[in-house]
Amino acid sequence: MIVPATMGATIALIVNELVQNSLKHAFSNRNKGRLKISVEKAKRYSWITVGDDGIGFREEEHDSKGLGLKLVKGLVKEKLKGEYCIESNNSGTSIGFSFPNPEI
């Protein structure tokens, strides 16, 4: 997928933040874990998901988890005009975001 430079920079910043969050929080008291990044492109929208098999966090923590997730949510909504989704339980966390495909 080819995207404009500003969109690519925003996507890279978001993915980096999500990977850093997983590495920092998901694998407490563990020596190893799995991290998966997936990209799906449809006709009008693309979807990127960063998931791990870490400890997860409770639903009520989603909005208050920290500055990093607030930054991600803001970038997805304001810069990419996309949607944001979190799924988390004791088997891991998956955070995905969508954005309209650019007309290039």
N, C-alpha and C positions, 0 to 999 in steps of 0.2 A: 504494500500500500504506500502510495506517495502522498505526503501531506505538506502544506506550506511550512516554512521554517518556524514561524511563531507557534503554530499548532503543534509541531513536532517537539519544540522546546517545552511547551506546557505538558504534553503527554509524558515526556521524559522526566520532568520534575515530579509529576504525580506518581509514576511507576517507581521512581527512586524513593520517594517518601514512603510508599506502601511496603517496598522491600525492606527499607531501614526499620520501619515499625515492626515488621515480622521478625527480623533478626534481633531486635532489641527486646521485644516483649513475648514472643510466641514460645520460645524454647527455654524458659526459666527452668533451672535445675536439670537440664538435659544437655548431653554432649552432641546430639545430632537431631536433625529434623528435615522435613521436606518442604520445599518452596516451589510453587508452580506458577508460571505466568502464561496465560493463554490470550490469544488475539483472534477474534472472529470478525470477519467482514461480511456484511450483508449488502443488499442493494443500496439502501439509503443510510444505514447506520453501521458503525463498528462498535465492538464491545471488547474491553480489555479487563481481565480478571487476574488478581494476584491472590493466591491462596497458600495456606500453610497447614501443617498437621499439628499445630501447637496447642497451647492450653485454652485458647479462646478467651472471650470475655462476655460478661452479662449484657443483655439487651439495653438495660438502663444506662450502661456506660458508653454506648455508641456515640451519643451526642456530647458527652462530657469527657471523652477519652483523652483529649489533649489538643494542643495547637496543631499538630501534624494532620490529624483527621479533619479538623476545621479548615485548614489550608486546602487539603485535597477536595473537600466538598465545595468550597468556594471556587476553586479553579475549574472544577467540572461544570458547575452551574454557570458561572460568569464568563469564563474564557472559552470553554468548549461548547456551551449551550447544550449540555448533556444531562444524563441522569446518573445516579449514584446508588449503590446497593451494598448492604453489609449482611452477611450471614455468619454467625459465630456460635460455637458450642464447645463442649469439652473435647471435641475431635479436631478442632481447628477453626480457622477464620478464612473467609473468602470475601474479598472486597472487589466489586466490579464497577466499571463506569462505561457509559456509552457516549457517543458523540456522532453528529451527522457527518457523513463522508463529504470531504471537500469536493467542490466542482473544479477540477483541474483540466 
